[in-house]
Amino acid sequence: MPTAIITGGAVRIGRVMALHLADKGFNIALHYHKSNPSAAIKEIKSYGVNCQGYACDFSNLIQAEQFIARVLADFDDVELLINSAANFIQENLEETQRGTLTDTLHLNLMSPYLLMRDYKRTINKGMVVNIIDERVRKHISTFGAYSVSKVGLQHLTELAAVEWGETVRVNGIAPGLILAPQGRAPDYLEKAARKVPTRTYGKTENLLQALDYLIENQFVNGDTLFVDGAESWQHL
Ligand SMILES: NC(=O)c1ccc[n+]([C@@H]2O[C@H](COP(=O)([O-])OP(=O)(O)OC[C@H]3O[C@@H](n4cnc5c(N)ncnc54)[C@H](OP(=O)(O)O)[C@@H]3O)[C@@H](O)[C@H]2O)c1
């Protein structure tokens, strides 16, 4: 059975993707940071696949550079890397603190860069999927460092697809309004959906459909699938 590496796999979107891939027969190398991954690992194993958890702080690039080697000590048939771990800090450009800037760029852009580089150097097959954000099409600076990191991640996706296409495909998924940010009111999604052209919010199932398409279609490379109801095309 092939193995998928998923960063941020213990919670929310990363966890849903890990469970979906386990259901498809992938063994799972599950990255986590501060969450307890026990429940996710137990649920993944209930699909009859192997699952191992790996704690790593991706704001620390030294830890990031050790990550792929740690996985390869346990799994020898990796075919997929999903970079989902990210922070989401609301500071506009003027408000941005130095720590926010460095942590955000390390976690959201530079660690995925290093993981992708090491995936190419050592695994050199299959696909990388970077989880981006529909915000990359907009010029809204409320989450300044975050937006810059995700624009960089999309460009990195395209560069790697061109450089590595012969052996490793590299694609992105740009979610729109799918899960409410932590701590928001229960009606956040319903209210925010009024600004989406479809007047709906997306479900994690819609992201899984995008992931399946990228896995199955071997000629899609360097693309970012926007799963956002066209929110990114409007300027409110
Ligand atoms: N939610 C949405 O609707 C939405 C919309 C657009 C884009 N996205 C993108 O989709 C992805 C998943 O979003 P989400 O909302 O499910 O994520 P989330 O709830 O914000 O979870 C963040 C993830 O990042 C990990 N993480 C945080 N700090 C870390 C660090 N220093 N080192 C390593 N890992 C760290 C967390 O691990 P622990 O929990 O183990 O600490 C967690 O798994 C993200 O890339 C996000 O930008 C989401």
The ligand as an SDF file (V2000), in Angstrom:
LIG
                    3D

 48 52  0  0  0  0  0  0  0  0999 V2000
  -10.6970   26.4270    7.1100 N   0  0  0  0  0  0  0  0  0  0  0  0
  -10.9190   26.9260    5.9020 C   0  0  0  0  0  0  0  0  0  0  0  0
  -12.0770   27.0840    5.4930 O   0  0  0  0  0  0  0  0  0  0  0  0
   -9.7430   27.2910    5.0150 C   0  0  0  0  0  0  0  0  0  0  0  0
   -9.9190   28.2580    4.0240 C   0  0  0  0  0  0  0  0  0  0  0  0
   -8.8460   28.5830    3.2080 C   0  0  0  0  0  0  0  0  0  0  0  0
   -7.6330   27.9330    3.3640 C   0  0  0  0  0  0  0  0  0  0  0  0
   -7.4870   26.9940    4.3390 N   0  0  0  0  0  0  0  0  0  0  0  0
   -6.1990   26.3090    4.4700 C   0  0  0  0  0  0  0  0  0  0  0  0
   -6.4330   24.9270    4.6890 O   0  0  0  0  0  0  0  0  0  0  0  0
   -5.4310   24.3900    5.5650 C   0  0  0  0  0  0  0  0  0  0  0  0
   -6.1090   23.7250    6.7630 C   0  0  0  0  0  0  0  0  0  0  0  0
   -6.9420   24.6770    7.3760 O   0  0  0  0  0  0  0  0  0  0  0  0
   -7.6930   24.3920    8.7340 P   0  0  0  0  0  0  0  0  0  0  0  0
   -8.6280   25.5310    8.9430 O   0  0  0  0  0  0  0  0  0  0  0  0
   -8.1760   23.0140    8.7720 O   0  0  0  0  0  0  0  0  0  0  0  0
   -6.4110   24.5070    9.6990 O   0  0  0  0  0  0  0  0  0  0  0  0
   -6.3320   24.9150   11.2420 P   0  0  0  0  0  0  0  0  0  0  0  0
   -7.5280   24.4720   11.9690 O   0  0  0  0  0  0  0  0  0  0  0  0
   -5.9750   26.3460   11.2820 O   0  0  0  0  0  0  0  0  0  0  0  0
   -5.1530   24.0020   11.6910 O   0  0  0  0  0  0  0  0  0  0  0  0
   -3.8480   24.4370   11.5820 C   0  0  0  0  0  0  0  0  0  0  0  0
   -2.9590   23.2350   11.4620 C   0  0  0  0  0  0  0  0  0  0  0  0
   -1.6230   23.6950   11.4090 O   0  0  0  0  0  0  0  0  0  0  0  0
   -0.8780   23.0270   12.3870 C   0  0  0  0  0  0  0  0  0  0  0  0
    0.1130   23.9570   12.9470 N   0  0  0  0  0  0  0  0  0  0  0  0
   -0.1310   25.1540   13.5450 C   0  0  0  0  0  0  0  0  0  0  0  0
    1.0460   25.7040   13.9660 N   0  0  0  0  0  0  0  0  0  0  0  0
    2.0270   24.8130   13.6320 C   0  0  0  0  0  0  0  0  0  0  0  0
    3.4420   24.7910   13.7960 C   0  0  0  0  0  0  0  0  0  0  0  0
    4.0970   25.7980   14.3890 N   0  0  0  0  0  0  0  0  0  0  0  0
    4.1240   23.7310   13.3160 N   0  0  0  0  0  0  0  0  0  0  0  0
    3.4770   22.7100   12.7080 C   0  0  0  0  0  0  0  0  0  0  0  0
    2.1430   22.6640   12.5260 N   0  0  0  0  0  0  0  0  0  0  0  0
    1.4280   23.7080   12.9880 C   0  0  0  0  0  0  0  0  0  0  0  0
   -1.8460   22.5840   13.4800 C   0  0  0  0  0  0  0  0  0  0  0  0
   -1.3280   21.4530   14.1370 O   0  0  0  0  0  0  0  0  0  0  0  0
   -1.7920   21.0840   15.6480 P   0  0  0  0  0  0  0  0  0  0  0  0
   -3.2770   21.2430   15.6810 O   0  0  0  0  0  0  0  0  0  0  0  0
   -1.3320   19.6830   15.8320 O   0  0  0  0  0  0  0  0  0  0  0  0
   -1.0680   22.0380   16.5620 O   0  0  0  0  0  0  0  0  0  0  0  0
   -3.0860   22.2890   12.6560 C   0  0  0  0  0  0  0  0  0  0  0  0
   -3.0500   20.9700   12.1800 O   0  0  0  0  0  0  0  0  0  0  0  0
   -4.5390   25.5530    5.9240 C   0  0  0  0  0  0  0  0  0  0  0  0
   -3.4020   25.5410    5.0770 O   0  0  0  0  0  0  0  0  0  0  0  0
   -5.3870   26.7810    5.6470 C   0  0  0  0  0  0  0  0  0  0  0  0
   -4.6120   27.9220    5.3380 O   0  0  0  0  0  0  0  0  0  0  0  0
   -8.5080   26.6710    5.1830 C   0  0  0  0  0  0  0  0  0  0  0  0
  1  2  1  0
  2  3  2  0
  2  4  1  0
  4  5  1  0
  4 48  2  0
  5  6  2  0
  6  7  1  0
  7  8  2  0
  8  9  1  0
  8 48  1  0
  9 10  1  0
  9 46  1  0
 10 11  1  0
 11 12  1  0
 11 44  1  0
 12 13  1  0
 13 14  1  0
 14 15  2  0
 14 16  1  0
 14 17  1  0
 17 18  1  0
 18 19  2  0
 18 20  1  0
 18 21  1  0
 21 22  1  0
 22 23  1  0
 23 24  1  0
 23 42  1  0
 24 25  1  0
 25 26  1  0
 25 36  1  0
 26 27  1  0
 26 35  1  0
 27 28  2  0
 28 29  1  0
 29 30  1  0
 29 35  2  0
 30 31  1  0
 30 32  2  0
 32 33  1  0
 33 34  2  0
 34 35  1  0
 36 37  1  0
 36 42  1  0
 37 38  1  0
 38 39  2  0
 38 40  1  0
 38 41  1  0
 42 43  1  0
 44 45  1  0
 44 46  1  0
 46 47  1  0
M  CHG  2   8   1  16  -1
M  END
$$$$
